[in-house]
Amino acid sequence: MKRVFLFIIALVTCTVGVRAQDDMQLSQYYQSMGYYNPAYAGTTGDLNMLGLFHQQWIGMPDASTAFLVVADMPITFGKTNHGIGLVVNTESIGLDQNTKFAFQYAYKQKLLGGILSVGLQAGVFNRAFDGTKVHIPESDFHQQEDEAIPRTAVQAMALDLNAGLYYTHKHFYFGLGATHLTSPEMQYEENAYTALSMGLNLTGGYNIQLRNPLYELQPSVFLMTNMQNSFLADITARMVYNKMFNGGFSWRVNNSVAILLGATFGRFQVGYSYEYPTTAIRKASTGGHEVLVRYQLKLKKTKTGKNRHKSVRIL
C-alpha cells in the first residue's frame, strides 16, 4: 500500500517529464521513430520490421507494459519516391488498455542535398477500461457513485490521425511529428468519456565521425509534449564501434537516466535499455526495461530507385 501511495504522490508532483497517457515514452526512440512520426516510413530504402517490448515502473502495481510492431518500406511511382508503413501497439497501464492500429504514407522529395519526407497516418485507437476494479474508499470525503467513472468493463474506439515531417542528410536528421490531430473523444457510457490529447514531438541527431574510422559518436535529442500538462525531453549520446556494436546513455530531464546497448548482426539489430527514475518514483520502483529486435530486408533496386536514400543512422 505504501508503494501505491508513493506512486500517486510522484505522479501528482512531477510536472516535467510526466507520463503522457496517450503516447509511450521509449528510451530507444532513435530506433522507433516510425511510432512517433509517419514521415519516417520508407526512409532507409529497405523493408524494416521492428518489434519492441517496453516495461516501465517495475515494482508498481498495474505499471505500464507495452508491445509495439512497426513495419515500413519505400515504393516508387514513376519518378517519385514514397514510403508506406504499418504501426500496431498495445499498452496496459493502470485500469486502461490502449490498442492502436494504423497505416502510414510518406511523400519524399530531394531538398538541399538531403531528402524531405512528408507523412500522414490514419488508424483506429481503442481504449478499454476495467471499471470492475475501481475502488473508492468509504469516507465522508469520497462519493461512492459517480456516473463519470464506469463500474463495469467498457471500451471505446475512435479514428486517430497523425502527421509529420522528416529530413535526412548525410550527417544529420531531424523530424517534427503531430499526434492525435483531432483530439478524438471516445464515449464509454452515456456520461463517461475519455479523450486523446493532441501532441507534438521534435527530434534531431548528428553523426560525428571520429579520427579513428572505427568509432562514430551519435548524439540526439527527442522532445514531446501534449501541450497541456506534460513535457518530455530526452538527451542521448551513443558511441558506435565498427558499425556493429553501440552503447551510450540518455537523460530524460527531471525524470530518469538510461543505459543503452545495441548490436547489428547482418540484417538483424537488437537493442536494450535500462531506465532508472530520478524522481520520487524511485522509492517504489526499480526502473524499467526495453528490448527491441529489428530486421532489414534488402529490396531490389529499379532504375528509378537507384538513388533511394538510406538512413544516416548506423544502428
N, C-alpha and C positions, 0 to 999 in steps of 0.2 A: 504494500500500500504506500510505503514511503517513496518507492520509485515512481509510482504513478503520480503522486503529489509533486515530486521534483520535476517530472516530465511536463506537467501542466504549467508549473511556475516558469520553467525555461521557455516554453512556447510563448507565454504571455509577455515576458520581459525582454526577449531578444527582438530588436527592431531591424537590425541589419543582417541579411542573410537568412531571414526566416523562411521556413519551408513553404514554398508556393504549392498549394494543394493540386493545382491543375497540371503542372509540368514537373517532371522529375529533375532532380539535381544530380547530374552524373559527373563523377570525377574525371572520367575519360571522355570528356566532351569532344576533344580533338579527334577521336576515333568515331564518334557517334553523331556527327554534325547533321546527318540526314534526319535525325529525330527532331532537331530544332529548326531546320531551315530546308524547305523543299527545293531551293535553288541549288543545293549541293548535288542533286540527282544527276548522274552521268559525268561527274567532274573528273574521275580518274581515267576514263576511257576503257575500263574493264567492267565486267559484271561483278558487282560486290554483294556479298551476303554476310550479314553480321548478326550474331546472337549475343545477348548480354543479360547477365543476372546481377541484380542490384539489391543489396540488403542494408538498410540504414537503421541506426539507433539500436544495435543489438543489446539485448537485455531488457528492453522496454516491452511491456505487453502491447500486442497489436501494432508493432512498429512496421514501418514501410518495407514491403518486399515486392520486387518488380521484375518482369521479364520483358525483353524488347527484341524484336526482329526487324531489321531494315535491309531492304534489297534495292539496288538501283543499277542502271546501265545506260550507256549512250545509244542514241539512234540517229539516223541521218535521213532527212527528206530532201531530195535534190541536192542543193549545195548548202543547205543549212543544217546545223548541228543542234540536237536536242537531248534531253535526258528524261527518263521515266523512273519512278520509284514506288516502293510499297513500304508502309510502316504499320506494324502490328505490335501493340504492347498492352500489358495488363499490370495493374498495380493495386495492392491491397494496403490500406493504411487506416488504422482505427476500425470503424464500422463501415467504411467505404470500400468499394471495389470498383476501380476505374478500368475500362477497356476501350481501346481506340483501334480503328481500322481505317486506313486512309491511302489514297493514291496520290502520286506526285507527278508533276510535269515541269520541265525547265527548258527555257529557250536560251541558246548560247550564241554570243557574238564576240568576235575578236575586238579588243579595245586596248590601245596604248601598250602593245606588246604582251598583253595577257588575255584572259577570257572572262567576260562578264556574263553571268548567268542570272536569269530572272525566273523565279519559280512560283508555282501555285500548288496548294494541297487541298484536297477535298475528301471528307470521310465522315464517319459517324463516331460519336463519343457516347458511351453508355456508362452511367453511374448507378451502382446498386448500393443500397443502404440497408443494413440489418437492424431494423428497429426492435427486434425481439431481445437484443442485448442492451438496450438502453436502460440505464439505472439512474433514477432520480432519488436522491436521499430524502427521507421523510423528516421534514422540519417545517417551521413556520416561515422559512425563507425560500422554500422551493415549491413551485407549482407542479403538482403531480400530473395534471393533464394539460398538454399544450398541443393544439392542433397543428402547429408548425413542425412538430417532431413526430415522425411516423413511429408507431409502436409495432409494426409488422415489417416483414422483409419486402422492400419495394425497390423499383428501378425505373429509370427514365433515360431517354435517348434523344440526341439532337444532332443536326448537321453541323459539322465543325470545319472551318476554313482557316488555312494558314497561307502566308506569302513570304517571299524573301528575295534578297539579292546576295550574290556570292561572286567574288572576284579573286582569280588566281593569277599569279605571276611566277616568274622563275624562282624567286627567292622569298615571296611572301604571299599572304592571302588575307582577306577579311570578308566578313559577312554580316548581314543585317536581316533578322527574321521577325515576323509578326505572327503571333499565335492567337487563336480563338477570335478572329476578326470581328465577328458579330456578337461576341459575348453572349452566346446562346443560353437561354433559360430552359430548364427542364422541370417538369411537374411530376412529383411523386404521387401526390394525392390532391384533393380539392384545395387544401390550404397549406400544402407542403411543397416547397420549391427548392431547387438548387441551381446554381449558375456557374459558368466558366468566365473567368476574368480575362480580358484581352491582355496579352503580354508582349514584351519586346525583348529581343536578345541581340547582342553585338559580340562578335568575336574577331580576333586578328592574331596572326602569328608570323614569325620570320625565321628563315633557315640561315644559320650562320656557319659557314664552312671554316673550320679552324686550320691552323698551319699544318697540323697532321691530317692528311686527307682521310684517315680512318674515322675521324671524330667530327660530329656536327652538333651544334647547340641549337635547340629549337624552343625558344621562349614563345609563350602565347597567353592570351587573356580571354576571358569569357564573362560577359555581363548579362544579367537577366533581371527583369522586373515585371510585376503585374500592374504597375502604375497605380497601385493603391496603397498597400502596406508592406510590400516585400521587395527587397533589393538584394541581389546576389552578385558577388564579384570574385572570380577565380583568377589567380595569377600563378602561372605554371612555367617551369623550366625543366626541359628534358635533354639528356645527352644521348646521342645515337652513336653506336660503335659498329663500324664495318657494315652499315646498312642492315644489321641483323639484330643486335641487342640494344635496348634502350631502357633508361631509368631516369627518375627525377622526383621532384617534389612539387606540390601545389598548395597554395594558401587560399582558403576561402575566407575573405576578410570578415573578422569578428564572428567566425563560425567554426572553422575546422582547419586541420592540416592533413595532407595526404601523401603517402608514398606511392610512387607509380613505377611499375615494371612491365616490360614487354619484350617480345621476341618475334622474329619473322623466320619462317622455315618454308622456303619456296613460295607457294601461293597462300600458305596459311599464316595467320598472325594471331597471337594470343596476347592478352593484356590482363593485368591485375592491379588493383589499387586497394589500399587500406586507409580509411579515413578516420581520424580521431578528433572528436569535438573539443573545442576550446571554450565553449560556453558552459553554463550550469548543467547542461545535459550530461556532461562527463561524469557527474556524480551518480548517475543512474544507468549509463550506457558505456560499453567498452568500444564503441565506434561502429564502423560499417565496412562491408566488403563489396567489391565489384569485380566481376570476371567477364571477359568477353572473348569471343572467337570470331575471326573474320576470314573469309575465303574470297580470293580474287581470281576470276576465270578470264583468261586472255581471250579477247574477241578478235575475230578475223578482220583485218583492215581491208577496206574497199578504196577505190580511187578517191572518193570524196571523203574518206576517213583517215587518210594518211597523216593529216595534221591534227588529229584529235589530241586534245590537251591532257596531260597527265598531272595528277595531284603533285604539288610541290612538297608535300609532306612525305618523308620516308618513315613509314610506320613499322 
